[in-house]
Amino acid sequence: MYAGIAAGLLVFTGVWHATEWMMDGRRRDTWLLVPFGAIYLLLGYLLVMGIGGMILQVAALAAVALGGSIAFLKRERLDIRRWVVWVFVAIDVLIALALVLALLR
């Protein structure tokens, strides 16, 4: 159940990361979100399909922890709408929590 929640959130935020440049303008910082979006989409897809098992969940947890940490640490210097950065960080925390609960189960 928790892996499914994490997968859904990964797909949602992956699409949002990959398309933020269309909504907020074509700038260097918005373009840098695209690779993170692609990674999140791939991880979410693999989790939804049940491919990879526990190893994939750990890899997704590491990717989300890295992405959320980078966003939090650079939040003042990014040329991205502030509320978007905070929502990305909040979603990353939710994904990490869901993955930890899935791994503990």
Secondary structure, 3 states (H helix, E strand, C coil): CHHHHHHHHHHHHHHHHHHHHHHHCCCHHHHCHHHHHHHHHHHHHHHHHCCCHHHHHHHHHHHHHHHHHHHHHCCCCCCCCHHHHHHHHHHHHHHHHHHHHHHHC
